[in-house]
């Protein structure tokens, strides 16, 4: 099993949710996060004072799937969230040793 963590633009939240549902993904965890990438923020002026905004609001999706689904889901995520601009986001793929459903005690694929 693998965990896909996608950090994307806020405006792509609903688009990605629908794309994942259409791809047959039943469960996901969605979090509102803040961070900075290569651009390290930008400067704005508030009441004449320069302010450095170095964290940007983003949305984080965590999904655990079988290894054979990873490549297809990466394509779904990229297609749904790509704008071509700086700040489109990142996808991280990490191994998952086990999953346990608390209610039933099931392990592995059955718990997904």
C-alpha positions as MATLAB code, in Angstrom:
seq = 'XXXXXXXXXXXXXXXXXXXXXXXXXXXXXXXXXXXXXXXXXXXXXXXXXXXXXXXXXXXXXXXXXXXXXXXXXXXXXXXXXXXXXXXXXXXXXXXXXXXXXXXXXXXXXXXX';
ca = [
       0.000    0.000    0.000;
       1.034    3.584   -0.613;
      -0.030    6.933    0.764;
      -0.443    9.779   -1.705;
      -0.226   13.224   -0.173;
      -1.152   16.024   -2.552;
      -0.762   19.683   -1.628;
      -2.765   21.815   -4.046;
      -4.307   25.235   -4.635;
      -7.440   25.995   -2.607;
      -9.508   26.716   -5.709;
      -8.903   23.148   -6.966;
     -10.445   21.473   -3.880;
     -13.848   20.631   -5.369;
     -12.418   19.754   -8.784;
     -10.027   17.222   -7.247;
     -12.656   15.763   -4.903;
     -14.965   15.076   -7.851;
     -12.134   13.614   -9.937;
     -11.161   11.264   -7.099;
     -14.775   10.158   -6.560;
     -15.068    9.513  -10.318;
     -11.852    7.440  -10.124;
     -13.450    5.229   -7.460;
     -11.644    6.586   -4.399;
     -13.907    6.068   -1.406;
     -11.909    7.668    1.386;
      -9.605   10.646    1.745;
      -8.495   13.080    4.408;
      -8.560   16.773    3.521;
      -6.791   19.459    5.550;
      -6.414   23.216    5.229;
      -2.681   23.959    5.480;
      -0.237   26.798    4.918;
       3.253   26.686    3.522;
       5.742   28.073    1.098;
       7.576   26.624   -1.841;
      10.248   27.980   -4.141;
       8.618   31.419   -4.361;
       8.892   32.015   -0.568;
       5.893   34.346   -0.588;
       5.499   37.890   -1.847;
       5.317   41.480   -0.637;
       2.127   43.479   -0.236;
       1.428   46.934    1.109;
      -1.106   47.298    3.923;
      -1.910   50.916    4.875;
       1.361   52.029    3.349;
       3.495   49.496    5.194;
       5.312   46.736    3.354;
       4.308   43.261    4.599;
       6.046   40.001    3.610;
       3.554   37.180    3.169;
       5.645   34.030    3.183;
       3.043   31.328    3.741;
       0.309   30.551    1.270;
      -2.985   28.784    2.081;
      -3.176   25.344    0.447;
      -5.255   22.165    0.682;
      -3.703   18.807    1.594;
      -5.221   15.494    0.455;
      -4.098   12.203    2.032;
      -5.160    8.982    0.302;
      -4.039    5.394    0.997;
      -4.380    2.983   -1.939;
      -3.030   -0.289   -3.312;
       0.250    0.022   -5.179;
      -1.371   -0.774   -8.530;
      -3.549    2.369   -8.261;
      -0.719    4.845   -7.645;
       0.212    5.769  -11.229;
      -3.396    6.228  -12.313;
      -4.215    8.409   -9.314;
      -1.150   10.572   -9.883;
      -2.485   11.228  -13.392;
      -5.958   12.039  -12.003;
      -4.504   14.468   -9.453;
      -2.251   16.169  -11.998;
      -5.048   16.498  -14.568;
      -7.500   17.938  -12.050;
      -5.139   20.453  -10.438;
      -2.741   21.577  -13.197;
      -2.859   25.281  -14.122;
       0.673   25.652  -15.453;
       1.493   28.374  -12.953;
       3.841   28.514   -9.995;
       2.183   27.033   -6.915;
       0.235   24.190   -8.535;
       1.464   21.940   -5.720;
       3.255   18.676   -5.078;
       2.448   14.977   -4.691;
       4.357   12.828   -2.206;
       4.243    9.017   -2.363;
       5.174    7.082    0.779;
       4.939    3.394    1.716;
       2.308    2.249    4.215;
       3.153   -0.864    6.246;
      -0.338   -1.580    7.517;
      -3.834   -0.156    7.915;
      -6.112   -1.109   10.800;
      -9.836   -0.397   10.884;
     -10.517    0.471   14.523;
     -14.163   -0.627   14.522;
     -13.562   -4.190   13.250;
      -9.852   -4.783   13.788;
      -9.332   -5.610   10.085;
      -5.795   -5.235    8.744;
      -4.410   -4.436    5.292;
      -6.530   -4.126    2.163;
      -9.693   -5.125    3.994;
      -9.339   -2.067    6.213;
      -9.235    0.313    3.266;
];
